[in-house]
Amino acid sequence: MNENLEHQIETTVSSPKAARAVKDSLERLRRGDGGAEFQEIARDLLEGRITLRDLTRSSVYSGVFLEQLRRYKDWEANLTQEQRKDFEREVREAYGPVGPDR
């Protein structure tokens, strides 16, 4: 991982646990766990060819991210109230509090 990306992650992510999870996830994506498109994005990020800012400003990547966001929203919409509470508890336990009540 390039130093610039590591610094960006550590200064923008809410907790050290969450930062570690982001870094680990990028490594899994680089191996291909998220498919070819995410593998390419992760490689470019980790090798310093693009920055996180580039991802937010580029229409090249927006389709990939929007499709994944749609899939997540569909999954989330189908959770029961109990499943949603369980999921939120698991996230808090794994990464600490999120949102305005941090």
SEDRENKE-934573 format. One line per 4 residues: number of its first residue (from 1); their letters; for each residue x, y, z of N, C-alpha, C. Coordinates in Angstrom, 1 decimal, padded with zeros to 4 digits. Layout:
! residues N
NUM	a	X Y Z X Y Z X Y Z; ... $
This chain:
! residues 102
1	mnen	000.9 -001.2 000.0 000.0 000.0 000.0 000.9 001.2 000.0; 000.5 002.2 -000.8 001.4 003.4 -000.9 001.1 004.3 000.3; 002.1 005.1 000.7 002.0 005.8 002.0 000.9 006.9 001.9; 000.6 007.5 000.8 -000.4 008.5 000.7 -001.8 007.9 000.9 $
5	lehq	-002.1 006.8 000.3 -003.3 006.1 000.5 -003.5 005.7 002.0; -002.5 005.1 002.6 -002.5 004.7 004.0 -002.8 005.9 004.9; -002.2 007.0 004.6 -002.4 008.3 005.4 -003.9 008.7 005.2; -004.4 008.7 004.0 -005.8 009.1 003.7 -006.7 008.3 004.5 $
9	iett	-006.5 007.0 004.5 -007.4 006.1 005.2 -007.4 006.3 006.7; -006.2 006.4 007.2 -006.1 006.6 008.7 -006.6 007.9 009.2; -006.6 009.0 008.3 -007.1 010.3 008.8 -008.6 010.5 008.5; -009.2 009.7 007.6 -010.6 009.9 007.3 -011.5 008.8 007.9 $
13	vssp	-011.0 007.7 008.3 -011.9 006.6 008.8 -012.0 006.8 010.3; -013.2 006.5 010.8 -013.6 006.8 012.2 -012.8 006.2 013.3; -012.2 005.0 013.1 -011.5 004.4 014.1 -010.3 003.5 013.6; -009.3 003.2 014.4 -008.2 002.3 013.9 -008.7 001.0 013.4 $
17	kaar	-009.8 000.4 014.1 -010.3 -000.9 013.7 -010.9 -000.8 012.3; -011.7 000.3 012.1 -012.3 000.5 010.8 -011.2 000.8 009.7; -010.2 001.5 010.0 -009.1 001.8 009.1 -008.5 000.4 008.7; -008.2 -000.4 009.6 -007.6 -001.7 009.4 -008.5 -002.6 008.4 $
21	avkd	-009.9 -002.5 008.7 -010.8 -003.2 007.9 -010.8 -002.7 006.4; -010.7 -001.4 006.3 -010.6 -000.8 004.9 -009.4 -001.3 004.2; -008.3 -001.3 004.9 -007.0 -001.7 004.3 -007.1 -003.2 003.9; -007.6 -004.0 004.8 -007.7 -005.5 004.6 -008.7 -005.7 003.4 $
25	sler	-009.7 -004.9 003.3 -010.7 -005.1 002.2 -010.1 -004.7 000.9; -009.3 -003.7 000.9 -008.6 -003.4 -000.4 -007.6 -004.5 -000.8; -007.0 -005.1 000.1 -006.1 -006.2 -000.2 -006.9 -007.4 -000.8; -008.1 -007.7 -000.2 -008.9 -008.8 -000.7 -009.4 -008.4 -002.1 $
29	lrrg	-009.8 -007.2 -002.3 -010.2 -006.7 -003.6 -009.1 -006.9 -004.7; -007.9 -006.5 -004.3 -006.8 -006.6 -005.2 -006.6 -008.1 -005.6; -006.9 -009.0 -004.7 -006.8 -010.4 -005.1 -007.9 -010.9 -006.0; -008.9 -010.1 -006.1 -010.0 -010.4 -007.0 -011.3 -010.8 -006.3 $
33	dgga	-011.4 -010.7 -005.0 -012.6 -011.2 -004.3 -013.8 -010.4 -004.7; -013.7 -009.2 -005.2 -014.9 -008.5 -005.6 -015.2 -008.4 -007.1; -014.5 -009.2 -007.8 -014.6 -009.2 -009.3 -013.6 -008.4 -009.9; -013.5 -008.5 -011.3 -012.5 -007.9 -012.0 -012.5 -006.3 -012.0 $
37	efqe	-013.6 -005.7 -011.9 -013.7 -004.2 -011.9 -013.1 -003.7 -010.6; -013.5 -004.3 -009.5 -013.0 -003.9 -008.2 -011.5 -004.3 -008.0; -011.1 -005.3 -008.6 -009.7 -005.7 -008.6 -008.8 -004.7 -009.2; -009.3 -004.2 -010.4 -008.5 -003.1 -011.1 -008.5 -001.9 -010.3 $
41	iard	-009.6 -001.5 -009.7 -009.7 -000.3 -008.9 -008.7 -000.4 -007.7; -008.8 -001.5 -007.0 -007.9 -001.7 -005.8 -006.5 -001.7 -006.2; -006.1 -002.3 -007.3 -004.7 -002.3 -007.7 -004.3 -000.9 -008.0; -005.1 -000.1 -008.7 -004.7 001.3 -009.0 -004.6 002.1 -007.8 $
45	lleg	-005.5 001.9 -006.8 -005.4 002.6 -005.5 -004.1 002.3 -004.8; -003.9 001.0 -004.6 -002.8 000.5 -003.7 -001.5 000.8 -004.3; -001.4 000.9 -005.7 -000.1 001.1 -006.3 000.1 002.6 -006.6; -000.9 003.5 -006.2 -000.7 004.9 -006.3 -001.0 005.5 -007.7 $
49	ritl	-001.7 004.7 -008.6 -002.0 005.3 -009.9 -003.2 006.2 -009.8; -004.1 006.0 -008.8 -005.2 006.9 -008.6 -005.3 007.1 -007.1; -006.0 008.2 -006.7 -006.3 008.5 -005.3 -007.7 008.3 -005.0; -008.0 008.3 -003.7 -009.4 008.2 -003.3 -010.2 009.4 -003.9 $
53	rdlt	-009.6 010.6 -004.0 -010.3 011.7 -004.6 -010.6 011.4 -006.0; -009.7 010.8 -006.8 -009.9 010.4 -008.2 -011.2 009.6 -008.3; -011.4 008.7 -007.3 -012.6 007.8 -007.4 -013.8 008.6 -007.3; -013.8 009.6 -006.4 -015.1 010.4 -006.2 -015.4 011.3 -007.4 $
57	rssv	-014.4 011.6 -008.2 -014.5 012.6 -009.2 -014.6 012.0 -010.6; -014.5 010.7 -010.7 -014.4 010.1 -012.1 -015.7 009.3 -012.4; -016.2 009.6 -013.6 -017.3 008.9 -014.1 -017.0 007.5 -014.5; -015.7 007.2 -014.7 -015.2 005.8 -015.0 -015.6 004.9 -013.9 $
61	ysgv	-015.5 005.3 -012.7 -015.7 004.4 -011.5 -017.1 004.5 -011.0; -017.9 005.5 -011.4 -019.2 005.7 -010.7 -020.1 004.6 -011.0; -020.1 004.0 -012.2 -021.1 002.9 -012.5 -020.8 001.7 -011.6; -019.6 001.4 -011.4 -019.2 000.3 -010.5 -019.7 000.5 -009.1 $
65	fleq	-019.5 001.7 -008.6 -019.9 002.0 -007.2 -021.4 002.1 -007.1; -022.0 002.7 -008.1 -023.5 002.9 -008.0 -024.2 001.5 -008.0; -023.7 000.6 -008.8 -024.3 -000.8 -008.9 -024.2 -001.4 -007.5; -023.0 -001.3 -006.9 -022.8 -002.0 -005.6 -023.7 -001.3 -004.5 $
69	lrry	-023.8 000.0 -004.6 -024.7 000.8 -003.7 -026.1 000.3 -003.8; -026.6 000.1 -005.1 -027.9 -000.4 -005.3 -028.1 -001.7 -004.7; -027.1 -002.6 -004.9 -027.2 -004.0 -004.3 -027.3 -003.9 -002.8; -026.5 -003.1 -002.2 -026.5 -002.9 -000.7 -027.9 -002.4 -000.3 $
73	kdwe	-028.4 -001.4 -000.9 -029.7 -000.8 -000.6 -030.8 -001.9 -000.7; -030.8 -002.7 -001.7 -031.7 -003.8 -001.9 -031.6 -004.7 -000.7; -030.4 -005.1 -000.4 -030.2 -006.1 000.7 -030.7 -005.4 002.0; -030.4 -004.2 002.3 -030.8 -003.5 003.5 -032.3 -003.4 003.6 $
77	anlt	-032.9 -003.1 002.5 -034.4 -002.9 002.5 -035.1 -004.2 002.8; -034.5 -005.3 002.6 -035.1 -006.6 002.9 -034.9 -007.1 004.3; -034.1 -006.4 005.1 -033.9 -006.8 006.4 -035.1 -006.6 007.3; -035.3 -007.6 008.2 -036.4 -007.4 009.2 -035.9 -006.4 010.2 $
81	qeqr	-036.7 -005.9 011.1 -036.3 -004.9 012.1 -035.3 -005.6 013.0; -035.5 -006.9 013.4 -034.6 -007.6 014.2 -033.2 -007.8 013.5; -033.2 -008.1 012.3 -032.0 -008.3 011.5 -031.2 -007.0 011.4; -031.9 -005.9 011.2 -031.3 -004.6 011.2 -030.6 -004.2 012.5 $
85	kdfe	-031.3 -004.5 013.6 -030.7 -004.2 014.9 -029.5 -005.1 015.2; -029.6 -006.4 014.8 -028.4 -007.3 014.9 -027.3 -006.8 014.1; -027.5 -006.4 012.9 -026.5 -005.9 012.0 -025.8 -004.7 012.6; -026.6 -003.7 013.0 -026.1 -002.5 013.6 -025.2 -002.8 014.9 $
89	revr	-025.7 -003.8 015.7 -024.9 -004.2 016.9 -023.6 -004.8 016.5; -023.6 -005.6 015.4 -022.4 -006.3 015.0 -021.4 -005.2 014.5; -021.9 -004.2 013.7 -021.0 -003.2 013.2 -020.4 -002.4 014.4; -021.2 -002.0 015.3 -020.7 -001.3 016.5 -019.6 -002.1 017.3 $
93	eayg	-019.9 -003.4 017.4 -018.9 -004.2 018.2 -017.6 -004.3 017.4; -017.7 -004.4 016.1 -016.5 -004.6 015.3 -015.7 -003.3 015.1; -016.4 -002.2 014.9 -015.7 -001.0 014.5 -015.9 000.2 015.4; -016.7 000.1 016.4 -017.0 001.2 017.3 -018.2 002.0 016.9 $
97	pvgp	-018.6 003.0 017.7 -019.7 003.8 017.3 -019.5 004.5 016.0; -020.6 004.7 015.2 -020.5 005.5 014.0 -021.6 006.6 014.0; -021.4 007.6 013.2 -022.4 008.6 013.1 -022.2 009.7 014.1; -023.2 010.6 014.3 -023.1 011.7 015.2 -022.8 011.4 016.6 $
101	dr	-023.2 010.3 017.1 -023.0 010.0 018.5 -021.7 009.3 018.8; -020.7 009.4 018.0 -019.4 008.8 018.1 -018.8 009.2 019.4 $
